[in-house]
Amino acid sequence: MTQNNLSNLEHSISAYKDNGLPLLQCDKWLGSSTWQKSMRRGQIDLAVQAATTFWSIDRTAFWRRCLLVVVEDIGVGDIDTVIQVLNICASAQLRRKVGDLKSALYVTEIMCKAVKCRLADHLYISTQSPHAQSAFKLPIEKMPDTLLSVMANDKAITLHQRALALWLLAGTNKFPSDVLPQRIGTIENAAHVLRAICKNANLLDACIPVLTRTPYPLTLFMPLMASAISNGVIKANQLASEFSITGGLPHYAADTFTRVGKACIRGWQKAVPDLKRFSTAQIGLGVFYTEGAIVDKELTNNELVDYKQSAEFYDVEAAGLCIPEYLGLREIINQSWPILEEIRQKRLTGYLREQSEWGGQFI
């Protein structure tokens, strides 16, 4: 980060005005879920409140999560925001100077306001599919670095395959996968290729220093995506002006990555006979694509729509569902959604009462 960029960030963060919203009464996982999903929806006050809560419980986890979220949810939708957030995440010295919490709330607000694009997550899913791997004529673990470097820079093959070549070059020892075989690589080799692919020096300088700070390759994909996606339109999505909330906690935060959310899915499964033939993981996936991936405004074009759809179908197949089964699950989910909302309300009420009885110690 140049001195000029550092000074600009200091000025921007220093000018941020905190409204002093109270903490949410929840644990780290519900706080993190509320933070990320409310940012996707552009709900600034709730996102700032959740960020304060999450940061107060575990500031290290907050900044680690922030490194992932900004690329996963913003990405090429707003490259300038990605650069700012990655630079702030990378500079503990900057955060100490202007205030660590103030920095956390500043990045939260600019991510709320940013145009979203979940291409990085779509690539992460699709690169692990058999289709992406079909371009590799040698066993993945035996691919030479020279060939991977050429493939990563080859505009004649798909973006999924280029991203996979980059991933393998960096190594699945660094960025593990449940699907890809073990391959020893180096961040240095991958960074060298990124500098050949991407001409945005500010983006490279923001991405490369933080590659070793996350076990996911999304930041590795960011310069590649920026060089490959040159156009798109901003689509403003119609979001419900009101959403279900209990004790200050939005129901959409009760997902399969939270204890309460898992309990809600199990309760829903018991209450709706048609859901019993599906696993809780499959139902959770359907809930995510119904609710969790909602954003307020997104960058889109035909190519990005195709990436989104193919990632969803690969995700579904990896969960053990064929497409007709999945479409049937989505229909059941839509029809029985009021039952889930009722279960969430009861579970969150019980959760808040339980935590209150323990003296409000949300850990």
C-alpha positions in Angstrom: 0.0 0.0 0.0 1.5 3.3 -1.1 1.8 6.2 1.4 -0.8 8.1 -0.6 -3.3 5.2 -0.4 -2.6 4.9 3.3 -3.3 8.6 3.9 -6.5 8.5 1.9 -7.7 5.5 3.9 -6.8 7.2 7.2 -8.9 10.3 6.1 -11.9 8.2 5.0 -12.0 6.1 8.2 -11.4 9.1 10.5 -14.4 10.8 8.8 -16.7 7.9 9.6 -19.5 8.7 12.1 -20.6 5.8 14.4 -24.2 6.0 15.4 -23.5 4.1 18.6 -26.0 1.3 18.0 -26.3 -1.3 20.8 -24.9 -4.8 20.6 -27.1 -7.6 19.4 -27.8 -10.2 22.0 -26.2 -13.2 20.2 -23.1 -15.3 19.9 -20.3 -14.9 17.4 -21.9 -17.2 14.8 -25.3 -15.4 14.7 -23.5 -12.1 14.8 -21.3 -13.1 11.8 -24.3 -14.5 9.9 -26.3 -11.3 10.5 -23.4 -9.1 9.5 -22.7 -10.8 6.2 -26.3 -11.3 5.1 -27.4 -7.8 6.1 -24.5 -6.4 4.1 -25.6 -8.4 1.1 -29.0 -6.7 1.4 -27.5 -3.3 1.9 -29.1 -2.9 5.4 -26.6 -0.6 6.9 -27.8 0.0 10.4 -28.3 -3.8 11.1 -25.0 -4.6 9.4 -23.1 -2.0 11.6 -24.9 -3.3 14.7 -23.9 -6.9 13.8 -20.3 -5.9 13.0 -20.0 -4.2 16.4 -21.3 -7.4 18.0 -19.1 -9.7 16.1 -16.0 -7.5 16.5 -16.6 -7.2 20.2 -16.7 -11.0 20.7 -13.8 -11.9 18.4 -12.0 -9.1 16.5 -9.4 -11.5 15.0 -12.2 -13.7 13.6 -13.9 -10.5 12.3 -10.9 -9.4 10.2 -10.3 -13.0 9.0 -13.9 -13.3 7.9 -13.7 -9.8 6.3 -10.9 -10.9 4.0 -13.2 -13.6 2.6 -16.5 -11.7 2.6 -15.3 -8.7 0.5 -14.2 -10.9 -2.4 -17.1 -13.5 -2.0 -19.9 -10.9 -1.9 -18.5 -7.8 -3.6 -15.7 -8.9 -5.9 -15.8 -7.4 -9.4 -19.0 -5.6 -8.5 -16.9 -2.8 -6.9 -13.2 -3.3 -7.3 -12.3 -0.1 -5.5 -14.2 -1.3 -2.4 -12.3 -4.6 -2.5 -9.0 -2.8 -2.7 -9.9 -0.5 0.3 -11.2 -3.4 2.5 -8.2 -5.7 1.7 -5.8 -2.9 2.5 -7.5 -2.2 5.8 -7.6 -5.9 6.7 -3.9 -6.2 5.9 -2.8 -3.2 8.0 -3.1 -3.6 11.7 -0.9 -0.5 12.1 -3.5 1.6 10.2 -6.3 0.2 12.3 -4.5 0.9 15.5 -3.9 4.5 14.4 -7.5 5.3 13.4 -9.3 2.8 15.7 -9.9 -0.9 15.1 -13.6 -0.8 15.7 -14.0 2.3 13.7 -12.2 0.6 10.8 -14.5 -2.4 11.1 -17.6 -0.2 10.9 -16.2 1.8 8.0 -15.6 -1.4 5.9 -19.0 -2.7 6.8 -20.7 0.5 5.6 -18.8 0.7 2.3 -19.5 -3.0 1.6 -23.2 -2.4 2.3 -23.3 0.4 -0.3 -21.2 -1.5 -2.9 -22.5 -3.3 -6.0 -22.3 -7.0 -5.3 -21.0 -9.8 -7.5 -20.7 -13.4 -6.1 -18.6 -14.6 -9.1 -15.7 -15.7 -6.8 -17.9 -18.1 -4.9 -19.4 -19.4 -8.2 -15.9 -20.1 -9.5 -14.9 -21.7 -6.2 -17.8 -24.2 -6.6 -17.5 -24.7 -10.3 -13.7 -25.2 -10.4 -14.1 -28.3 -8.3 -16.6 -29.9 -10.8 -15.7 -32.7 -13.2 -16.4 -30.4 -16.1 -13.7 -27.9 -15.1 -11.2 -30.7 -14.5 -11.9 -32.3 -17.9 -9.5 -29.8 -19.5 -6.5 -31.3 -17.7 -5.0 -34.0 -19.7 -2.6 -35.1 -17.0 -3.4 -36.1 -13.4 -3.8 -32.9 -11.5 -1.1 -33.7 -9.0 1.4 -34.2 -11.8 0.7 -31.0 -13.8 3.9 -29.1 -14.3 3.9 -25.4 -13.1 4.9 -24.3 -16.6 1.7 -25.8 -18.1 -0.5 -24.5 -15.3 0.9 -21.0 -15.8 0.1 -21.1 -19.6 -3.4 -22.3 -18.8 -4.1 -19.6 -16.3 -3.2 -17.0 -18.9 -5.1 -18.7 -21.7 -8.2 -16.8 -22.7 -9.3 -19.6 -25.1 -10.3 -21.9 -22.2 -13.1 -21.2 -19.7 -12.7 -19.0 -16.7 -13.4 -22.0 -14.4 -10.4 -23.8 -15.9 -8.2 -20.8 -15.7 -9.1 -20.4 -12.0 -8.5 -24.1 -11.4 -5.0 -23.8 -13.0 -4.2 -20.8 -10.7 -5.5 -22.8 -7.7 -3.3 -25.8 -8.5 -0.3 -23.5 -9.1 -0.7 -22.1 -5.6 -1.3 -25.6 -4.3 -4.2 -27.5 -2.7 -1.8 -27.9 0.2 -2.3 -24.1 0.8 -6.0 -23.9 -0.4 -7.5 -27.3 0.6 -10.4 -29.0 -1.3 -12.6 -31.9 -0.4 -12.6 -32.8 -4.1 -9.3 -31.9 -5.6 -6.3 -34.2 -5.0 -3.3 -33.0 -2.9 -0.8 -30.9 -5.0 2.1 -29.0 -3.6 2.4 -25.5 -5.1 3.7 -22.1 -4.1 2.0 -18.7 -3.6 5.0 -17.1 -5.2 4.4 -18.9 -8.6 0.7 -18.0 -8.5 1.4 -14.4 -7.7 3.9 -14.2 -10.6 1.2 -15.4 -13.0 -1.4 -13.0 -11.5 1.0 -10.1 -12.3 1.1 -11.2 -15.9 -2.7 -11.5 -16.1 -3.9 -8.4 -14.3 -2.8 -4.8 -15.1 -4.5 -3.2 -12.1 -1.5 -2.6 -9.9 -3.6 -1.4 -6.9 -5.7 -4.5 -7.0 -2.6 -6.8 -7.2 -0.9 -4.9 -4.3 -4.1 -5.4 -2.2 -4.6 -9.1 -3.1 -1.2 -10.7 -3.1 -0.1 -9.8 0.4 -3.2 -11.4 2.0 -3.2 -14.7 0.0 -1.6 -16.5 2.9 -4.2 -15.3 5.4 -7.1 -17.4 4.3 -7.6 -21.1 3.4 -9.9 -20.3 0.5 -8.7 -19.3 -3.0 -11.2 -16.5 -3.6 -8.7 -13.7 -3.2 -6.4 -15.6 -5.6 -9.2 -15.5 -8.2 -9.9 -11.8 -7.8 -7.2 -10.4 -10.2 -8.2 -13.0 -12.8 -11.9 -12.1 -12.5 -11.1 -8.4 -12.8 -9.2 -9.0 -16.0 -11.9 -11.3 -17.5 -15.1 -9.4 -16.7 -15.0 -6.2 -18.6 -18.7 -5.2 -18.8 -22.0 -5.6 -17.0 -25.0 -3.8 -15.9 -26.1 -3.0 -12.3 -29.4 -4.7 -11.4 -31.3 -3.3 -8.5 -33.3 -6.1 -6.8 -36.6 -5.5 -5.1 -36.2 -6.6 -1.5 -39.0 -6.8 1.0 -39.1 -3.6 3.0 -39.9 -5.7 6.1 -38.4 -9.0 7.2 -39.0 -11.3 10.1 -37.0 -10.3 13.2 -37.0 -11.6 16.8 -35.2 -9.9 19.6 -33.3 -7.8 17.1 -32.1 -10.8 15.2 -33.2 -11.3 11.6 -34.6 -14.7 10.9 -32.3 -15.0 7.8 -29.3 -15.2 10.1 -30.5 -18.5 11.4 -28.8 -20.6 8.7 -27.0 -23.9 8.7 -23.8 -22.4 10.0 -25.4 -21.5 13.3 -26.6 -23.7 16.1 -30.0 -22.2 16.2 -30.3 -22.4 12.4 -29.5 -26.1 12.3 -32.1 -26.7 15.0 -34.7 -24.8 12.9 -33.9 -26.9 9.8 -34.4 -30.1 11.9 -37.6 -28.8 13.3 -38.9 -27.8 9.9 -38.0 -31.2 8.5 -40.1 -32.9 11.2 -43.0 -30.6 10.7 -43.2 -31.0 6.9 -43.5 -34.6 5.8 -42.3 -33.8 2.2 -39.0 -32.6 3.6 -38.2 -35.8 5.4 -36.7 -37.5 2.3 -34.0 -34.8 2.1 -31.0 -34.4 4.3 -30.6 -31.3 6.5 -27.6 -30.3 4.4 -29.7 -30.5 1.2 -32.5 -28.5 2.8 -30.0 -25.9 4.0 -28.6 -25.6 0.5 -32.1 -24.9 -0.8 -32.7 -22.3 1.9 -29.4 -20.6 1.0 -30.3 -20.2 -2.7 -33.9 -19.2 -1.7 -32.8 -16.6 0.9 -29.2 -16.4 1.8 -27.8 -15.3 -1.6 -30.2 -12.3 -1.9 -28.4 -9.0 -2.6 -29.7 -5.4 -3.0 -27.9 -4.6 -6.2 -25.6 -6.8 -8.3 -23.4 -6.6 -11.4 -24.8 -8.9 -14.1 -24.6 -9.9 -17.7 -25.4 -13.1 -19.6 -22.0 -14.5 -18.8 -22.3 -13.9 -15.0 -25.8 -15.4 -15.0 -24.4 -18.5 -16.6 -21.7 -18.7 -14.0 -24.3 -18.3 -11.2 -26.6 -21.0 -12.6 -23.8 -23.5 -13.3 -22.4 -23.1 -9.8 -25.8 -23.7 -8.2 -26.3 -26.9 -10.2 -22.8 -28.1 -9.3 -23.5 -27.4 -5.7 -26.7 -29.3 -5.9 -25.1 -32.3 -7.5 -22.3 -32.3 -4.9 -25.1 -32.5 -2.3 -26.4 -35.7 -3.8 -29.4 -34.3 -5.7 -30.3 -34.4 -9.4 -31.8 -31.2 -10.8 -35.5 -32.4 -10.9 -35.1 -33.5 -7.2 -33.7 -30.1 -6.3 -36.4 -28.2 -8.2 -38.9 -30.2 -6.2 -37.2 -29.3 -3.0 -37.3 -25.7 -3.9 -41.0 -25.9 -4.5 -41.6 -27.6 -1.1 -39.4 -24.9 0.5 -41.4 -22.1 -1.0 -44.8 -23.6 -0.1 -43.8 -24.4 3.5 -41.8 -21.2 4.2 -44.3 -19.8 6.7 -43.7 -22.9 8.9 -40.0 -22.3 8.9 -40.5 -18.6 9.9 -42.7 -19.7 12.8 -40.1 -22.2 13.9 -37.4 -19.6 13.7 -39.4 -17.2 15.8 -39.9 -19.8 18.5 -36.2 -21.0 18.4 -34.8 -17.5 18.5 -37.1 -16.6 21.4 -35.9 -19.7 23.3 -32.3 -18.9 22.5 -32.5 -15.4 23.8 -34.2 -16.5 27.0 -31.6 -19.2 27.5 -28.7 -16.8 27.1 -30.4 -14.3 29.4 -30.6 -16.9 32.1 -26.9 -17.4 31.8 -26.3 -13.7 32.4 -26.1 -12.6 28.8 -22.8 -14.3 28.2 -22.8 -14.8 24.5 -19.6 -16.7 23.6 
